[in-house]
């Protein structure tokens, strides 16, 4: 049973997945956690979040487990691909 006062322990996987989720929301690929609605992509915020993940990868190089490296690498590949797809797509009209 979890303590309602103490949040769950944050590990590297959870931290990286949280940033990745934020990028997916900014890309319009995931619903906003507060509204439950997928909004229009905000490519500037998506790019900024991807750049934060790249910075973390660069700054932690050699200090991650193989599983952490694989997770971060796959997440970055997926986000970059989606970013390029959204950048080339015509703007959505409401």
Biopython code that builds the backbone (N, CA, C, O; Angstrom):
import numpy as np
from Bio.PDB.StructureBuilder import StructureBuilder

atoms = [
    (1, "UNK", "N", (0.845, -1.178, 0.000)),
    (1, "UNK", "CA", (0.000, 0.000, 0.000)),
    (1, "UNK", "C", (0.892, 1.244, 0.000)),
    (1, "UNK", "O", (1.875, 1.312, 0.738)),
    (2, "UNK", "N", (0.546, 2.210, -0.821)),
    (2, "UNK", "CA", (1.350, 3.426, -0.894)),
    (2, "UNK", "C", (0.877, 4.428, 0.148)),
    (2, "UNK", "O", (-0.305, 4.501, 0.483)),
    (3, "UNK", "N", (1.816, 5.180, 0.637)),
    (3, "UNK", "CA", (1.537, 6.238, 1.603)),
    (3, "UNK", "C", (0.970, 7.432, 0.838)),
    (3, "UNK", "O", (1.624, 7.922, -0.083)),
    (4, "UNK", "N", (-0.246, 7.924, 1.193)),
    (4, "UNK", "CA", (-0.843, 9.027, 0.437)),
    (4, "UNK", "C", (-0.061, 10.337, 0.555)),
    (4, "UNK", "O", (-0.219, 11.230, -0.276)),
    (5, "UNK", "N", (0.782, 10.453, 1.585)),
    (5, "UNK", "CA", (1.561, 11.671, 1.778)),
    (5, "UNK", "C", (2.868, 11.612, 1.003)),
    (5, "UNK", "O", (3.332, 12.627, 0.484)),
    (6, "UNK", "N", (3.457, 10.437, 0.924)),
    (6, "UNK", "CA", (4.748, 10.270, 0.268)),
    (6, "UNK", "C", (4.542, 9.800, -1.172)),
    (6, "UNK", "O", (3.953, 8.742, -1.392)),
    (7, "UNK", "N", (5.020, 10.573, -2.160)),
    (7, "UNK", "CA", (4.868, 10.147, -3.554)),
    (7, "UNK", "C", (5.729, 8.925, -3.842)),
    (7, "UNK", "O", (6.690, 8.657, -3.120)),
    (8, "UNK", "N", (5.388, 8.179, -4.898)),
    (8, "UNK", "CA", (6.206, 7.020, -5.249)),
    (8, "UNK", "C", (7.638, 7.453, -5.555)),
    (8, "UNK", "O", (7.884, 8.582, -5.980)),
    (9, "UNK", "N", (8.574, 6.535, -5.329)),
    (9, "UNK", "CA", (9.984, 6.831, -5.582)),
    (9, "UNK", "C", (10.196, 7.105, -7.066)),
    (9, "UNK", "O", (9.687, 6.391, -7.930)),
    (10, "UNK", "N", (10.952, 8.146, -7.333)),
    (10, "UNK", "CA", (11.258, 8.520, -8.706)),
    (10, "UNK", "C", (12.582, 7.901, -9.100)),
    (10, "UNK", "O", (13.595, 8.115, -8.433)),
    (11, "UNK", "N", (12.582, 7.131, -10.183)),
    (11, "UNK", "CA", (13.825, 6.579, -10.706)),
    (11, "UNK", "C", (14.060, 7.135, -12.105)),
    (11, "UNK", "O", (13.233, 7.883, -12.626)),
    (12, "UNK", "N", (15.168, 6.776, -12.704)),
    (12, "UNK", "CA", (15.534, 7.331, -14.009)),
    (12, "UNK", "C", (14.491, 6.982, -15.067)),
    (12, "UNK", "O", (14.128, 7.827, -15.885)),
    (13, "UNK", "N", (14.008, 5.734, -15.054)),
    (13, "UNK", "CA", (13.003, 5.325, -16.036)),
    (13, "UNK", "C", (11.758, 6.203, -15.930)),
    (13, "UNK", "O", (11.252, 6.696, -16.938)),
    (14, "UNK", "N", (11.272, 6.394, -14.719)),
    (14, "UNK", "CA", (10.067, 7.191, -14.504)),
    (14, "UNK", "C", (10.279, 8.632, -14.935)),
    (14, "UNK", "O", (9.400, 9.242, -15.543)),
    (15, "UNK", "N", (11.450, 9.176, -14.618)),
    (15, "UNK", "CA", (11.772, 10.546, -14.991)),
    (15, "UNK", "C", (11.787, 10.709, -16.509)),
    (15, "UNK", "O", (11.196, 11.647, -17.043)),
    (16, "UNK", "N", (12.461, 9.798, -17.194)),
    (16, "UNK", "CA", (12.565, 9.860, -18.653)),
    (16, "UNK", "C", (11.196, 9.673, -19.304)),
    (16, "UNK", "O", (10.855, 10.375, -20.256)),
    (17, "UNK", "N", (10.422, 8.731, -18.790)),
    (17, "UNK", "CA", (9.091, 8.502, -19.359)),
    (17, "UNK", "C", (8.171, 9.692, -19.118)),
    (17, "UNK", "O", (7.308, 9.983, -19.946)),
    (18, "UNK", "N", (8.345, 10.382, -17.996)),
    (18, "UNK", "CA", (7.567, 11.593, -17.739)),
    (18, "UNK", "C", (7.878, 12.683, -18.749)),
    (18, "UNK", "O", (6.970, 13.338, -19.261)),
    (19, "UNK", "N", (9.155, 12.878, -19.035)),
    (19, "UNK", "CA", (9.543, 13.859, -20.052)),
    (19, "UNK", "C", (9.030, 13.440, -21.428)),
    (19, "UNK", "O", (8.556, 14.265, -22.209)),
    (20, "UNK", "N", (9.134, 12.147, -21.705)),
    (20, "UNK", "CA", (8.641, 11.646, -22.989)),
    (20, "UNK", "C", (7.143, 11.859, -23.133)),
    (20, "UNK", "O", (6.670, 12.233, -24.206)),
    (21, "UNK", "N", (6.399, 11.625, -22.070)),
    (21, "UNK", "CA", (4.947, 11.840, -22.104)),
    (21, "UNK", "C", (4.624, 13.300, -22.388)),
    (21, "UNK", "O", (3.700, 13.609, -23.140)),
    (22, "UNK", "N", (5.388, 14.182, -21.786)),
    (22, "UNK", "CA", (5.204, 15.606, -22.033)),
    (22, "UNK", "C", (5.430, 15.923, -23.514)),
    (22, "UNK", "O", (4.664, 16.679, -24.111)),
    (23, "UNK", "N", (6.462, 15.355, -24.096)),
    (23, "UNK", "CA", (6.743, 15.590, -25.511)),
    (23, "UNK", "C", (5.609, 15.038, -26.386)),
    (23, "UNK", "O", (5.233, 15.670, -27.373)),
    (24, "UNK", "N", (5.063, 13.870, -26.034)),
    (24, "UNK", "CA", (3.956, 13.304, -26.805)),
    (24, "UNK", "C", (2.732, 14.220, -26.746)),
    (24, "UNK", "O", (2.026, 14.375, -27.743)),
    (25, "UNK", "N", (2.478, 14.827, -25.585)),
    (25, "UNK", "CA", (1.372, 15.774, -25.461)),
    (25, "UNK", "C", (1.624, 16.977, -26.367)),
    (25, "UNK", "O", (0.725, 17.426, -27.078)),
    (26, "UNK", "N", (2.849, 17.492, -26.338)),
    (26, "UNK", "CA", (3.182, 18.653, -27.169)),
    (26, "UNK", "C", (3.107, 18.331, -28.662)),
    (26, "UNK", "O", (2.828, 19.212, -29.476)),
    (27, "UNK", "N", (3.351, 17.088, -29.016)),
    (27, "UNK", "CA", (3.245, 16.678, -30.419)),
    (27, "UNK", "C", (1.798, 16.429, -30.837)),
    (27, "UNK", "O", (1.513, 16.237, -32.019)),
    (28, "UNK", "N", (0.889, 16.433, -29.867)),
    (28, "UNK", "CA", (-0.511, 16.159, -30.162)),
    (28, "UNK", "C", (-0.821, 14.685, -30.263)),
    (28, "UNK", "O", (-1.887, 14.310, -30.750)),
    (29, "UNK", "N", (0.102, 13.831, -29.807)),
    (29, "UNK", "CA", (-0.073, 12.378, -29.897)),
    (29, "UNK", "C", (-0.652, 11.760, -28.628)),
    (29, "UNK", "O", (-0.965, 10.570, -28.609)),
    (30, "UNK", "N", (-0.794, 12.543, -27.583)),
    (30, "UNK", "CA", (-1.340, 12.049, -26.320)),
    (30, "UNK", "C", (-2.242, 13.130, -25.747)),
    (30, "UNK", "O", (-2.000, 14.320, -25.952)),
    (31, "UNK", "N", (-3.283, 12.718, -25.028)),
    (31, "UNK", "CA", (-4.168, 13.710, -24.431)),
    (31, "UNK", "C", (-3.473, 14.458, -23.294)),
    (31, "UNK", "O", (-2.603, 13.914, -22.615)),
    (32, "UNK", "N", (-3.870, 15.698, -23.104)),
    (32, "UNK", "CA", (-3.351, 16.492, -21.999)),
    (32, "UNK", "C", (-3.819, 15.847, -20.699)),
    (32, "UNK", "O", (-4.994, 15.497, -20.584)),
    (33, "UNK", "N", (-2.933, 15.679, -19.715)),
    (33, "UNK", "CA", (-3.309, 14.969, -18.487)),
    (33, "UNK", "C", (-4.417, 15.653, -17.681)),
    (33, "UNK", "O", (-5.148, 14.976, -16.959)),
    (34, "UNK", "N", (-4.554, 16.957, -17.785)),
    (34, "UNK", "CA", (-5.582, 17.653, -17.016)),
    (34, "UNK", "C", (-6.926, 17.692, -17.736)),
    (34, "UNK", "O", (-7.974, 17.590, -17.098)),
    (35, "UNK", "N", (-6.904, 17.838, -19.058)),
    (35, "UNK", "CA", (-8.155, 17.969, -19.805)),
    (35, "UNK", "C", (-8.627, 16.657, -20.419)),
    (35, "UNK", "O", (-9.817, 16.479, -20.679)),
    (36, "UNK", "N", (-7.689, 15.737, -20.650)),
    (36, "UNK", "CA", (-8.036, 14.491, -21.313)),
    (36, "UNK", "C", (-8.220, 14.649, -22.810)),
    (36, "UNK", "O", (-8.570, 13.691, -23.499)),
    (37, "UNK", "N", (-7.985, 15.853, -23.319)),
    (37, "UNK", "CA", (-8.160, 16.134, -24.740)),
    (37, "UNK", "C", (-6.805, 16.301, -25.422)),
    (37, "UNK", "O", (-5.875, 16.880, -24.861)),
    (38, "UNK", "N", (-6.717, 15.781, -26.642)),
    (38, "UNK", "CA", (-5.510, 16.002, -27.439)),
    (38, "UNK", "C", (-5.628, 17.382, -28.067)),
    (38, "UNK", "O", (-6.621, 17.692, -28.725)),
    (39, "UNK", "N", (-4.632, 18.191, -27.864)),
    (39, "UNK", "CA", (-4.656, 19.542, -28.407)),
    (39, "UNK", "C", (-3.862, 19.626, -29.693)),
    (39, "UNK", "O", (-3.329, 18.635, -30.194)),
    (40, "UNK", "N", (-3.802, 20.836, -30.209)),
    (40, "UNK", "CA", (-3.001, 21.082, -31.395)),
    (40, "UNK", "C", (-1.532, 20.940, -31.027)),
    (40, "UNK", "O", (-1.135, 21.309, -29.922)),
    (41, "UNK", "N", (-0.730, 20.416, -31.927)),
    (41, "UNK", "CA", (0.701, 20.274, -31.632)),
    (41, "UNK", "C", (1.352, 21.625, -31.347)),
    (41, "UNK", "O", (1.034, 22.636, -31.974)),
    (42, "UNK", "N", (2.260, 21.612, -30.395)),
    (42, "UNK", "CA", (3.101, 22.776, -30.101)),
    (42, "UNK", "C", (4.530, 22.316, -30.346)),
    (42, "UNK", "O", (5.210, 21.829, -29.443)),
    (43, "UNK", "N", (4.968, 22.482, -31.588)),
    (43, "UNK", "CA", (6.261, 21.933, -31.998)),
    (43, "UNK", "C", (7.434, 22.576, -31.278)),
    (43, "UNK", "O", (8.456, 21.923, -31.072)),
    (44, "UNK", "N", (7.314, 23.830, -30.895)),
    (44, "UNK", "CA", (8.405, 24.486, -30.165)),
    (44, "UNK", "C", (8.608, 23.824, -28.798)),
    (44, "UNK", "O", (9.742, 23.566, -28.395)),
    (45, "UNK", "N", (7.514, 23.552, -28.090)),
    (45, "UNK", "CA", (7.640, 22.885, -26.789)),
    (45, "UNK", "C", (8.081, 21.432, -26.953)),
    (45, "UNK", "O", (8.852, 20.921, -26.141)),
    (46, "UNK", "N", (7.598, 20.771, -27.993)),
    (46, "UNK", "CA", (8.026, 19.396, -28.249)),
    (46, "UNK", "C", (9.523, 19.356, -28.514)),
    (46, "UNK", "O", (10.228, 18.503, -27.976)),
    (47, "UNK", "N", (10.010, 20.276, -29.344)),
    (47, "UNK", "CA", (11.436, 20.317, -29.654)),
    (47, "UNK", "C", (12.263, 20.605, -28.401)),
    (47, "UNK", "O", (13.319, 20.004, -28.203)),
    (48, "UNK", "N", (11.795, 21.507, -27.569)),
    (48, "UNK", "CA", (12.514, 21.831, -26.339)),
    (48, "UNK", "C", (12.611, 20.602, -25.426)),
    (48, "UNK", "O", (13.664, 20.347, -24.841)),
    (49, "UNK", "N", (11.534, 19.854, -25.304)),
    (49, "UNK", "CA", (11.552, 18.656, -24.462)),
    (49, "UNK", "C", (12.478, 17.602, -25.045)),
    (49, "UNK", "O", (13.194, 16.934, -24.300)),
    (50, "UNK", "N", (12.478, 17.442, -26.351)),
    (50, "UNK", "CA", (13.397, 16.496, -27.000)),
    (50, "UNK", "C", (14.833, 16.916, -26.748)),
    (50, "UNK", "O", (15.687, 16.068, -26.486)),
    (51, "UNK", "N", (15.113, 18.209, -26.823)),
    (51, "UNK", "CA", (16.463, 18.701, -26.567)),
    (51, "UNK", "C", (16.892, 18.465, -25.113)),
    (51, "UNK", "O", (18.067, 18.209, -24.851)),
    (52, "UNK", "N", (15.956, 18.547, -24.177)),
    (52, "UNK", "CA", (16.271, 18.232, -22.775)),
    (52, "UNK", "C", (16.666, 16.762, -22.658)),
    (52, "UNK", "O", (17.624, 16.429, -21.961)),
    (53, "UNK", "N", (15.929, 15.886, -23.337)),
    (53, "UNK", "CA", (16.271, 14.465, -23.314)),
    (53, "UNK", "C", (17.631, 14.202, -23.939)),
    (53, "UNK", "O", (18.390, 13.371, -23.442)),
    (54, "UNK", "N", (17.948, 14.897, -25.018)),
    (54, "UNK", "CA", (19.269, 14.757, -25.649)),
    (54, "UNK", "C", (20.356, 15.222, -24.683)),
    (54, "UNK", "O", (21.392, 14.571, -24.553)),
    (55, "UNK", "N", (20.125, 16.337, -24.013)),
    (55, "UNK", "CA", (21.091, 16.844, -23.047)),
    (55, "UNK", "C", (21.309, 15.828, -21.917)),
    (55, "UNK", "O", (22.444, 15.581, -21.509)),
    (56, "UNK", "N", (20.219, 15.248, -21.419)),
    (56, "UNK", "CA", (20.353, 14.230, -20.375)),
    (56, "UNK", "C", (21.150, 13.028, -20.877)),
    (56, "UNK", "O", (21.997, 12.494, -20.160)),
    (57, "UNK", "N", (20.875, 12.607, -22.111)),
    (57, "UNK", "CA", (21.627, 11.487, -22.681)),
    (57, "UNK", "C", (23.114, 11.821, -22.748)),
    (57, "UNK", "O", (23.955, 11.001, -22.380)),
    (58, "UNK", "N", (23.431, 13.011, -23.211)),
    (58, "UNK", "CA", (24.828, 13.413, -23.354)),
    (58, "UNK", "C", (25.518, 13.547, -21.999)),
    (58, "UNK", "O", (26.666, 13.130, -21.840)),
    (59, "UNK", "N", (24.827, 14.122, -21.037)),
    (59, "UNK", "CA", (25.431, 14.369, -19.718)),
    (59, "UNK", "C", (25.535, 13.101, -18.869)),
    (59, "UNK", "O", (26.344, 13.045, -17.943)),
    (60, "UNK", "N", (24.728, 12.087, -19.174)),
    (60, "UNK", "CA", (24.768, 10.851, -18.395)),
    (60, "UNK", "C", (25.498, 9.723, -19.110)),
    (60, "UNK", "O", (25.561, 8.602, -18.605)),
    (61, "UNK", "N", (26.047, 10.016, -20.282)),
    (61, "UNK", "CA", (26.743, 8.982, -21.067)),
    (61, "UNK", "C", (27.800, 8.299, -20.206)),
    (61, "UNK", "O", (28.616, 8.964, -19.568)),
    (62, "UNK", "N", (27.780, 6.980, -20.191)),
    (62, "UNK", "CA", (28.732, 6.203, -19.413)),
    (62, "UNK", "C", (28.276, 5.940, -17.985)),
    (62, "UNK", "O", (28.924, 5.184, -17.261)),
    (63, "UNK", "N", (27.175, 6.549, -17.572)),
    (63, "UNK", "CA", (26.683, 6.372, -16.205)),
    (63, "UNK", "C", (25.329, 5.676, -16.144)),
    (63, "UNK", "O", (24.764, 5.517, -15.061)),
    (64, "UNK", "N", (24.809, 5.265, -17.278)),
    (64, "UNK", "CA", (23.506, 4.610, -17.324)),
    (64, "UNK", "C", (23.673, 3.100, -17.457)),
    (64, "UNK", "O", (24.678, 2.609, -17.971)),
    (65, "UNK", "N", (22.666, 2.382, -16.983)),
    (65, "UNK", "CA", (22.645, 0.938, -17.205)),
    (65, "UNK", "C", (22.300, 0.699, -18.674)),
    (65, "UNK", "O", (21.774, 1.596, -19.333)),
    (66, "UNK", "N", (22.583, -0.479, -19.191)),
    (66, "UNK", "CA", (22.201, -0.768, -20.584)),
    (66, "UNK", "C", (20.702, -0.590, -20.827)),
    (66, "UNK", "O", (20.297, -0.134, -21.896)),
    (67, "UNK", "N", (19.882, -0.945, -19.844)),
    (67, "UNK", "CA", (18.438, -0.784, -19.984)),
    (67, "UNK", "C", (18.048, 0.691, -20.062)),
    (67, "UNK", "O", (17.185, 1.066, -20.856)),
    (68, "UNK", "N", (18.686, 1.531, -19.237)),
    (68, "UNK", "CA", (18.405, 2.961, -19.255)),
    (68, "UNK", "C", (18.841, 3.583, -20.580)),
    (68, "UNK", "O", (18.129, 4.414, -21.144)),
    (69, "UNK", "N", (20.005, 3.184, -21.072)),
    (69, "UNK", "CA", (20.483, 3.683, -22.366)),
    (69, "UNK", "C", (19.530, 3.283, -23.485)),
    (69, "UNK", "O", (19.221, 4.089, -24.362)),
    (70, "UNK", "N", (19.066, 2.036, -23.452)),
    (70, "UNK", "CA", (18.156, 1.554, -24.490)),
    (70, "UNK", "C", (16.831, 2.310, -24.442)),
    (70, "UNK", "O", (16.298, 2.696, -25.482)),
    (71, "UNK", "N", (16.300, 2.520, -23.247)),
    (71, "UNK", "CA", (15.041, 3.252, -23.103)),
    (71, "UNK", "C", (15.182, 4.668, -23.638)),
    (71, "UNK", "O", (14.341, 5.122, -24.414)),
    (72, "UNK", "N", (16.215, 5.357, -23.241)),
    (72, "UNK", "CA", (16.427, 6.736, -23.669)),
    (72, "UNK", "C", (16.654, 6.816, -25.184)),
    (72, "UNK", "O", (16.122, 7.705, -25.848)),
    (73, "UNK", "N", (17.436, 5.894, -25.718)),
    (73, "UNK", "CA", (17.685, 5.879, -27.157)),
    (73, "UNK", "C", (16.423, 5.630, -27.958)),
    (73, "UNK", "O", (16.171, 6.318, -28.947)),
    (74, "UNK", "N", (15.626, 4.654, -27.542)),
    (74, "UNK", "CA", (14.389, 4.337, -28.262)),
    (74, "UNK", "C", (13.394, 5.486, -28.149)),
    (74, "UNK", "O", (12.725, 5.825, -29.125)),
    (75, "UNK", "N", (13.291, 6.083, -26.970)),
    (75, "UNK", "CA", (12.386, 7.205, -26.783)),
    (75, "UNK", "C", (12.778, 8.371, -27.690)),
    (75, "UNK", "O", (11.920, 8.981, -28.329)),
    (76, "UNK", "N", (14.065, 8.676, -27.744)),
    (76, "UNK", "CA", (14.526, 9.765, -28.604)),
    (76, "UNK", "C", (14.272, 9.471, -30.084)),
    (76, "UNK", "O", (13.857, 10.362, -30.825)),
    (77, "UNK", "N", (14.513, 8.246, -30.516)),
    (77, "UNK", "CA", (14.251, 7.895, -31.914)),
    (77, "UNK", "C", (12.771, 8.085, -32.248)),
    (77, "UNK", "O", (12.428, 8.658, -33.282)),
    (78, "UNK", "N", (11.905, 7.602, -31.368)),
    (78, "UNK", "CA", (10.469, 7.702, -31.596)),
    (78, "UNK", "C", (10.021, 9.165, -31.612)),
    (78, "UNK", "O", (9.274, 9.573, -32.501)),
    (79, "UNK", "N", (10.466, 9.943, -30.647)),
    (79, "UNK", "CA", (10.067, 11.348, -30.581)),
    (79, "UNK", "C", (10.576, 12.142, -31.778)),
    (79, "UNK", "O", (9.852, 12.971, -32.329)),
    (80, "UNK", "N", (11.808, 11.893, -32.179)),
    (80, "UNK", "CA", (12.360, 12.615, -33.337)),
    (80, "UNK", "C", (11.594, 12.278, -34.611)),
    (80, "UNK", "O", (11.310, 13.165, -35.416)),
    (81, "UNK", "N", (11.260, 11.020, -34.797)),
    (81, "UNK", "CA", (10.493, 10.613, -35.969)),
    (81, "UNK", "C", (9.136, 11.295, -35.973)),
    (81, "UNK", "O", (8.708, 11.829, -36.997)),
    (82, "UNK", "N", (8.459, 11.280, -34.835)),
    (82, "UNK", "CA", (7.148, 11.920, -34.742)),
    (82, "UNK", "C", (7.260, 13.431, -34.947)),
    (82, "UNK", "O", (6.389, 14.040, -35.569)),
    (83, "UNK", "N", (8.324, 14.033, -34.429)),
    (83, "UNK", "CA", (8.527, 15.466, -34.606)),
    (83, "UNK", "C", (8.671, 15.815, -36.088)),
    (83, "UNK", "O", (8.066, 16.774, -36.568)),
    (84, "UNK", "N", (9.467, 15.038, -36.800)),
    (84, "UNK", "CA", (9.656, 15.279, -38.240)),
    (84, "UNK", "C", (8.330, 15.098, -38.972)),
    (84, "UNK", "O", (7.996, 15.891, -39.853)),
    (85, "UNK", "N", (7.572, 14.062, -38.615)),
    (85, "UNK", "CA", (6.272, 13.839, -39.260)),
    (85, "UNK", "C", (5.344, 15.016, -39.021)),
    (85, "UNK", "O", (4.680, 15.473, -39.952)),
    (86, "UNK", "N", (5.281, 15.518, -37.790)),
    (86, "UNK", "CA", (4.395, 16.652, -37.477)),
    (86, "UNK", "C", (4.882, 17.925, -38.165)),
    (86, "UNK", "O", (4.074, 18.752, -38.587)),
    (87, "UNK", "N", (6.180, 18.081, -38.276)),
    (87, "UNK", "CA", (6.740, 19.285, -38.904)),
    (87, "UNK", "C", (6.398, 19.343, -40.388)),
    (87, "UNK", "O", (6.250, 20.425, -40.956)),
    (88, "UNK", "N", (6.275, 18.184, -41.005)),
    (88, "UNK", "CA", (5.979, 18.133, -42.443)),
    (88, "UNK", "C", (4.501, 18.113, -42.738)),
    (88, "UNK", "O", (4.088, 18.399, -43.861)),
    (89, "UNK", "N", (3.687, 17.774, -41.734)),
    (89, "UNK", "CA", (2.240, 17.661, -41.944)),
    (89, "UNK", "C", (1.606, 19.037, -42.053)),
    (89, "UNK", "O", (2.060, 19.987, -41.415)),
    (90, "UNK", "N", (0.561, 19.146, -42.858)),
    (90, "UNK", "CA", (-0.154, 20.421, -42.902)),
    (90, "UNK", "C", (-0.804, 20.702, -41.551)),
    (90, "UNK", "O", (-1.164, 19.776, -40.823)),
    (91, "UNK", "N", (-0.947, 21.960, -41.227)),
    (91, "UNK", "CA", (-1.544, 22.346, -39.946)),
    (91, "UNK", "C", (-2.957, 21.818, -39.843)),
    (91, "UNK", "O", (-3.702, 21.827, -40.823)),
    (92, "UNK", "N", (-3.333, 21.354, -38.650)),
    (92, "UNK", "CA", (-4.689, 20.882, -38.406)),
    (92, "UNK", "C", (-5.627, 22.068, -38.316)),
    (92, "UNK", "O", (-5.294, 23.112, -37.756)),
    (93, "UNK", "N", (-6.807, 21.881, -38.882)),
    (93, "UNK", "CA", (-7.812, 22.938, -38.768)),
    (93, "UNK", "C", (-8.881, 22.484, -37.786)),
    (93, "UNK", "O", (-9.301, 21.327, -37.821)),
    (94, "UNK", "N", (-9.329, 23.382, -36.909)),
    (94, "UNK", "CA", (-10.355, 22.998, -35.919)),
    (94, "UNK", "C", (-11.694, 22.771, -36.552)),
    (94, "UNK", "O", (-12.657, 22.445, -35.858)),
]
sb = StructureBuilder()
sb.init_structure("model")
sb.init_model(0)
sb.init_chain("A")
sb.init_seg("    ")
for serial, (resi, resn, name, xyz) in enumerate(atoms, 1):
    if name == "N":
        sb.init_residue(resn, " ", resi, " ")
    sb.init_atom(name, np.array(xyz, "f"), 0.0, 1.0, " ", f" {name:<3s}", serial, name[0])
structure = sb.get_structure()
